[in-house]
Amino acid sequence: MARLSPGSWYYVIAVGVLVSLYATQVLLRFYNYDPYTLLELFGRKSLHNEFRCEEPRYSIRIVSYSPLVIHLENFITSQEAEHLITLGTPLLQPSFVFAKKDGDLSGKRSRERSSSSAFLRGPDPVVDCVRQRASRFQGLSGPLSHMETLQMVHYGPSEHFALHKDWGRLSPAGHERSTTFFGFLKAECKECGTHFPLLDLDLGNTGPEAREDWCRLVECPSSKNGTVFRALEGSAVFWRNLDDDGVGDERVLHAGLPPESGEKIGLNIWTRQGPG
């Protein structure tokens, strides 16, 4: 039997990789881009049948009343995070930003946002459970019909999302984005949290124990102006994008900071003023 030269082996490996990528795309299309179905096909364990949607005992800390910003510790369980990451990873695509062109908003790649993202559509027990939890937290102002599809975002080394606001892009029905949750599903990095340069958190009047507790959640001291929320797995930050008059609030300007090494995986949960 003839032996392959080193160059031939490289060729065989390259062809194998391309065939695998093509086969994955074919399977995703055949199963309507449902990665859960693919996971079942390949024998990986799923939570689809055994998952029970339960309310975790998360801690609520009000960071600011105006604008309303709240930190939610342990908002997403480790089991939920693992499932969402498994669900979203095969669907990751380069993230887009939206800008006006000829009066219309259109998505495009930008150096301002170098992460990857994936939309997590149901029906899926964990996706549905997290959406319901976010809806209940908001009460009457956050019905499920007003919520967007969950979006998972992945940040590798040096990947970031520059300062931006979540409002300013109307839905097809003309509704503004009223609130945001940003949850941390995975954080294998330091100083890679979410930065609000116009949000001041004054810890000057807090005692040593309270200050130590807050400093688990935010960078203190920080080299940046405003407030930097640490990337803590399972935690989430919630804020209102609009003021009491329904106008976009400039003070919730924020940025997704880049990992120097490792990775960060987050979850966007957006709610609009109305359905559609």
KOLKOLPA-968262 format. One record per atom (N, C-alpha, C): y, z, x. Coordinates in steps of 0.2 Angstrom, whole numbers, plus 2048, in hexadecimal, padded with zeros to 3 digits. Atoms other than C-alpha are relative to their C-alpha. Layout:
N
YZX
...
REM end
This chain:
276
7FA800804
800800800
806800804
7FA8007FC
8117FB807
8058067FF
7FB7FB800
81E80880B
8077FD7FF
7F9802802
82F807804
805802806
7FB7FE7FB
83D807811
8058057FD
7FB7FB802
84B815810
8057FD7FB
7FB803805
857808808
7FD7FE7FA
803802806
84A8037FB
8008067FC
8007FA804
8488157F6
8068027FD
7F97FF803
85B8177F3
8017FC7FA
7FF804806
85A8087E8
7FC8027FA
8057FD806
84B80F7DE
8038067FD
7FD7FA803
85481F7DC
8067FE7FC
7FA802804
8648177D6
7FF7FD7FA
802803806
85B80C7CA
7FE8057FB
8037FA804
85281C7C3
8068037FD
7FA7FC802
8638257C1
8037FC7FA
7FD804805
86A8167B7
7FC7FF7FA
805801806
85B8147AC
8008077FC
7FF7F9803
85C8277A8
8068007FC
7FA800803
86E8267A4
8007FB7F9
800804805
86B817799
7FC8027FA
8057FD805
85C81F790
8048067FC
7FC7FB804
86782E78C
8057FE7FB
7FC803805
874824784
7FD7FD7FA
803803805
86881B77A
7FD8057FB
8027FA804
86082B774
8068037FC
7FA7FD803
871832770
8027FC7FA
7FE805805
876823766
7FB8007FA
805800805
86582375D
8008067FB
8007FA804
866835758
8088027FE
7F97FF802
879833753
803805804
7FC7FC7FB
87F83C763
7FF8077FE
8027F9801
87684C75E
7FC803805
8047FD7FA
87185576E
7FB8057FE
8057FC802
868862764
7F97FD7FF
806803802
85B85675E
7FD7FE807
8038017FA
859850770
7FD806804
8037FA7FD
856862776
7F98017FD
8077FF803
84886376A
7FB7FB802
8058057FE
84085376F
7FE801807
8027FE7F9
840859781
7FD807801
8047F97FF
83886A77D
805806802
7FC7FA7FE
847875781
8018047FA
7FF7FB805
849885778
8077FF7FC
7FA801803
85688476A
8018067FB
7FF7FB804
85E89175F
8007FE7F8
7FF803806
85E886750
7FC8047FA
8047FD805
85088F746
801808801
8017F97FF
8518A174E
807803800
7FA7FD800
8648A374E
8028047FA
7FD7FD805
86C8B0743
808801801
7F98007FF
87F8AF740
8028077FF
7FE7F9801
8858C1743
807801803
7F97FE7FD
8978C8746
7FF804806
8007FC7FA
8988CE758
8068057FF
7FB7FB800
8A28DE75B
8057FE805
7FB8027FB
8B18D6763
8068057FF
7FA7FB800
8C18E0768
8067FB7FF
7FA804801
8D28DA762
806804803
7FA7FD7FC
8E18DD76D
8067FB7FE
7FA804801
8F28D7767
8047FF806
7FC8017FA
8FB8CF776
8088007FE
7F9801802
90B8CA76C
8007FF7F9
7FF801808
9118CA75A
8047FA7FF
7FC806801
91E8BC75D
8017FD807
805804804
9168B0761
7FA8057FF
8067FC801
9068B775A
7FB7FE805
8068017FC
8F98B8768
7FC806801
8057FB801
8E98C2767
7FB7FE805
8058017FC
8DC8C5774
7FA8037FD
8067FE804
8CA8C676D
7FA800805
8057FE7FB
8BD8CE779
7F97FF7FD
807801803
8AB8C9776
8007FD7F9
800804806
8AF8BD768
7FB7FB7FF
806805800
8A18B176D
7FB803804
8067FD7FC
8908B8772
7FD7FB805
8038047FB
8878B2781
7FB7FB7FE
805804803
8798AB776
8047FA7FD
7FC806803
8868A076D
8037FC805
7FD8047FA
88F89B77D
7FB7FC803
8068047FD
87E895785
7FE7FA7FC
802806804
87A88B776
8057FB7FF
7FB805801
88B883774
8017FC807
8008047F9
88B87E787
7FA7FB800
806804800
879877785
8027FA7FB
7FF805805
87F86D775
8067FB803
7FB8047FE
88F86777D
8007FC806
8008037F9
88B86378F
7FE7F8800
802807800
88285278B
8067FB7FD
7FB804804
89184C781
807800804
7F98007FD
89F85078E
8037F9802
7FC8067FE
8AC842791
806802803
7FA7FE7FE
8BC84279A
8058027FA
7FC7FE805
8C984B790
8067FC800
7FA804802
8D8843788
8068047FF
7FA7FD803
8EA847785
8037FB7FB
7FD804805
8F4840777
8077FF801
7F98027FE
905837779
8027FB7FB
7FD805805
91082D76D
8017F9804
7FF8077FD
90F81A770
8027FC7FA
7FE804806
91980F764
8008047FA
7FF7FB805
91C81E759
7F98037FD
8067FE802
909821757
7FD805806
8037FC7FB
8FF82F760
7F97FC802
8068037FE
8F182876B
7FD804806
8037FC7FB
8E4831777
8007FB806
8018047F9
8E482C78A
7FE805805
8017FC7FA
8DE83379A
806801804
7FA7FE7FD
8EB83C7A4
7FE805806
8007FB7FB
8ED8467B4
8018077FE
7FE7F9803
8F48547AA
7F98047FD
8067FD803
8E28577A3
7FA7FD803
8058037FC
8D48547AF
7F98037FE
8077FD803
8C685E7A5
7FC7FB7FD
804804805
8B885779B
7FF8047FA
8007FC806
8B585B789
7FB7FC7FB
805802804
8A985977B
8018037F9
7FF7FD807
8AA85B768
7F98027FD
8067FD803
89D866760
7FF8007F9
800801807
89986074F
7FA8037FD
8067FE804
88D868742
7FD7FB7FD
8037F9801
88286B73A
7FD803806
8037FC7FB
87D878747
8018077FF
7FF7F9802
87A88A744
806804804
7FB7FD7FC
885890753
8077FE7FF
7F9803802
893884750
8038037FA
7FD7FD807
89488973E
801807800
7FF7F9800
89389B742
807802803
7FA7FF7FC
8A189B74F
8067FD7FB
7FA803804
8AC890743
8018057FA
7FF7FB805
8A989D735
803806802
7FD7FA7FD
8AD8AB740
8087FF801
7F98027FF
8BE8A3745
8048007F9
7FD801806
8C189F733
8028077FD
8007FA803
8BE8B172D
806804804
7FB7FC7FC
8C98B873B
8077FE7FE
7F9802802
8D88AE734
8018017F9
7FF7FF807
8D58B3722
8027FA7FC
7FE806804
8DD8A8715
8037FA803
7FC8057FD
8E789E721
7FB7FC804
8058047FC
8D789772A
7FA7FE7FD
806802803
8CB89071E
7FC7FA804
8048057FC
8BD885725
8027F97FF
7FE806801
8C487671D
8067FE804
7FA8017FB
8D3877728
7FF800807
8027FF7F9
8CA879738
7FD7F9803
8028067FD
8C786B744
7F9801803
8068007FD
8B786774D
801804807
8007FC7FA
8B387375B
8007FB806
8008047F9
8B786C76D
7FE805806
8027FD7FA
8AE87277C
8047FC806
7FC8037FA
8B886F78D
7FD803806
8037FE7FA
8B187079E
8057FE806
7FC8007FA
8BB8737AE
7FC801806
8037FF7F9
8B48707BF
805801805
7FB7FF7FA
8BC8737D0
8067FC7FF
7F9803800
8CF86F7CF
8017FC7FA
7FE804807
8CE8687BD
8048057FC
7FB7FC803
8DC86E7B2
8027FD7FA
7FC803805
8E686C7A3
807803801
7F97FE7FE
8F986C7A7
8038037FA
7FC7FD806
90687579C
8007FC7FA
800804806
90586F78A
8008057FA
8007FD806
906874778
7FB7FD7FC
805803804
8F887276B
8037FD7FA
7FD803806
90486E75D
8047F9802
7FC8077FF
90E85D75B
7FC7FA7FF
805806802
8FF852756
7FE8017F9
802800807
8FE850743
7F97FD7FF
806803802
8ED84D73B
8017FA7FC
7FF806804
8EA83D731
8038027F9
7FD7FD806
8EF848722
807803800
7F97FE7FF
8FF84D72A
801808801
8007F97FF
8FA85F72E
801802808
7FF7FE7F9
90086873E
7FA805802
8057FC7FD
8F4872749
803807800
7FD7FA801
8F8884743
7FE806805
8037FB7FC
8ED88F74E
7FB7FD805
8058017FA
8E288F75E
7FC806802
8047FB7FC
8D4899764
7FE7FC807
8038037FA
8CF895776
7FB806803
8057FB7FE
8BE89E77B
7FD7FE806
8038017F9
8B689F78C
7F88017FF
807800801
8A489A78B
7FC802807
8027FE7F9
8A189B79E
805800805
7FB7FF7FB
8AB8A07AC
7FD802807
8027FE7F9
8A589F7BE
8057FE805
7FA8017FC
8B689F7C6
805805800
7FB7FB800
8C58AA7CA
8077FC7FF
7F9802801
8D78A87C5
8007F97FD
801807804
8D28997B9
8018017F9
7FF7FF807
8D88A07A9
8057FC7FC
7FB803804
8E589B79C
807803801
7FA7FE7FE
8F789C7A1
8057FF7FA
7FB801805
90589F794
807802804
7FB7FF7FC
91589E79F
8068047FC
7FA7FE804
9218A3791
7FE8067FC
8027FA804
9178B278A
800806805
7FF7FB7FB
91C8C2793
7FC8067FD
8047FA802
9108D1792
802806804
7FD7FB7FD
9198E1796
7FB806800
8057FB7FF
90D8EE79D
803806803
7FC7FB7FC
91B8F97A4
7FF8077FC
8007F9804
919907796
7F98027FF
8077FE802
906908796
7FE805806
8037FB7FC
8FC91679E
7FB7FC805
8058037FB
8F09137AD
7FA7FD7FD
806802803
8E19117A2
8017FA7FC
7FE806804
8E9905796
8017FA804
7FE8057FB
8F08FB7A4
7FA7FD803
8068027FD
8DF8FA7AC
7FC7FC7FB
804804805
8D78F479C
8037F97FF
7FD807801
8E48E6799
7FF7FC806
8018047FA
8E28E17AB
7F97FD801
807804800
8D08DC7A8
8017FA7FC
800805805
8D68D079B
8067FB803
7FB8047FD
8E68C97A4
801801807
7FF7FF7F9
8EB8C67B6
806804801
7FB7FC7FE
8F58D47BC
7FF804807
7FB805800
8FE8D27C7
7FE7F9800
802807800
8FF8C07C5
8067FC804
7FB8047FD
9088B37D0
8037FB7FC
7FD805805
90D8A97C1
8048047FB
7FC7FD805
91A8AC7B4
7FC8017FA
804800806
9158B27A3
7FA804800
8077FD801
9038B779F
7FB7FB802
8068047FF
8F38B07A6
7FA8047FD
8067FD802
8E38B579C
7FA7FE804
8068017FC
8D48B77A6
7FA7FC7FD
806803803
8C58AC7A3
7FA804800
8057FB801
8B98B979C
7FB7FD7FC
805803805
8A98B2795
7FF8047FA
8007FD806
8A88B6783
8068017FC
7FA7FF802
8BA8B9781
8047FA7FD
7FC805803
8C78AF777
807802800
7F97FE802
8DA8AE775
8017FC7FA
7FE803807
8E18AA764
807800800
7F8801801
8F38A4761
8027FC7FA
7FD804805
8FE89D754
8047FB803
7FC8067FD
90588C758
8077FF7FD
7FA801803
91288C74B
8048077FE
7FD7FA802
920898746
8008017F9
8017FE807
9238A0735
8037FA7FC
7FE806803
92C890730
7FC7FA800
8048057FF
91E885735
8027FB805
7FD8047FA
92787E744
7FC802806
8037FF7F9
91E87C755
803805804
7FD7FA7FC
92188C760
7FF7FE807
8008027F9
926887771
7FD806805
8027FB7FB
921898778
7F8801801
8078017FE
90E894777
7FE7FB804
8028047FA
90F888785
7FB803804
8057FD7FC
90088A78F
7FC7FB804
8038057FB
8F588379D
7F9803801
8077FE7FE
8E28837A1
800800808
8007FF7F9
8E18897B3
7FA7FD803
8068037FD
8D58807BF
7FC805804
8057FC7FB
8C68897C8
8017FD807
8008037F9
8C88887DA
7F97FE802
807802800
8B58887DA
7FC8027FA
8047FE806
8A788A7CD
8037FC7FA
7FE803806
8AB8857BB
8028057FB
7FE7FD806
8B288A7AB
7FF7FC7FA
801804806
8AD88579A
8038047FA
7FC7FD805
8B888978B
7FE7FD7F9
801803807
8B8886778
8068007FC
7FA801804
8C788076E
7FE8007F8
801800807
8C788575C
8078007FC
7F9801803
8D687E752
8008007F9
7FF800807
8DC880741
8067FD7FE
7FA804802
8E8875738
8038037F9
7FD7FD806
8F4879729
7FD7FE7FA
804802806
8E986F71D
7FA7FC802
8068047FF
8D986571C
8027F9802
7FF8077FF
8D7854723
8047FE806
REM end
